[in-house]
Amino acid sequence: MKKSCKWLKRRKKDLKLKIGNGYNLNSEIELKDIKIYTANWCPYCIAAKRFFDGKGWQYEEINIEKKGWNRAKLLEVGKSMTVPQIVIDGEAIGGYDELMRTYG
C-alpha cells in the first residue's frame, strides 16, 4: 500500500509539470499577469490568495467592495458573479475551484 502511495504522489507531481505543451507551470505562471477579484467576507478569496502567496506568484487584488462594484459587474471581467474571480494573462479562469483544477 505504501509503495503505491509513493508512486501516486510522484506521478501527480510529474503530471503537474507536464500540463499544456510540456511547459512547467511553476515557471510559466510567474511571467503572467494575475488578477484576483475579491470581497472581504469571502473565505475562497483568502484561500486563493494564500495559494498564490505560497507559490510565490505575484498578483493584483481588486476588492469589489472597496471599488463599490455589485456582483453583476464581475461578469464583465470573469466567468460568473461569484468571488473570487481569477484572471490570468487576460483570460478568465473562474473561481477557486477552477484555480485548483488548473494549477493546484
N, C-alpha and C positions, 0 to 999 in steps of 0.2 A: 504494500500500500504506500509506504513512504517513497519508494523508488518512483512510482507513477506520479506522485505529487511533485517531486523534484522535476521530472520530465515535463509535466504540465506547466509549472512555473517558468521553466526555461523556454518552452515552446511559446507561451504567451509573450514573453519578452521578445523573442525573435519576431513574432507576428507584428508587434507594435512597431518595430524598427523597419518593417518591410511594407507597410501600408502605402498605397499610392505607387508611383513608378519607381519603387526601390529607394525612395527618399527617407532619410532619417527625420522623423517628425520633430525630435528634440532640437535639431539644429535648424530645421526649416522654419519652425514657428517663431523663433527669436527674431527673424528678419521681417515678420509680418506686422501689420498694423492691427492691434486688437482693441476693440471697444466693447465694453460691457455696460448695458443699461440696467440700472438697479433701483431699488426702493429701500428705505431704511428698515422696514419691518420684515424683509424677505430673507429667510434662512438659506434658500438656494443661492441667492446672490452672494451671501457670505461664503458659502461653500465653494462657489466658482472662483471668487477672489483668492481664497486660500489655496485652491488648486493652482492658479496662475502663480501666486507667490511661492508656493512650494517648488514649482518648476523653474522659478527664476525668470518667468516671462513677463515682460513689461506690458501694461495695458492702460487704457484710458477709461476711467469710470465716469459714466454720465448718470447722475442720480435724477430720476424723473420727478421726484418730489421737490427737489431744490429748483429744478427748471420750471416747475408748475405745469408739467405735462399731465394729461389724462392718459389712461392706458390705451385708448384708441390710437393715440399718436405713435405708439410702439409699432403699429402695423406699417408705418411709413419707413421704419428702419429695420424691422425684424420680421419674424415669421408669424408672430401671434401677439396678443395683447397681454401676455404674462411676462413677469420678470423672473429671472434675468433674461434679457435678450443679448446674445453674443454675436458680434460681427467681426469676422477675421478677414483682413485684406479686402474689405468691401463686400464680402459675401456673408449674408445672414446664415448662421448655422442653427439657430434656435436657442433653447434654454440649457439648463444644467444637464439634463439627461442626454441631450444631443452632444454636448461637450464631452461627457464621459464616454459615450459610444464612439466618438471620433478620436479623442486624444487621451482618454483615461487609461 
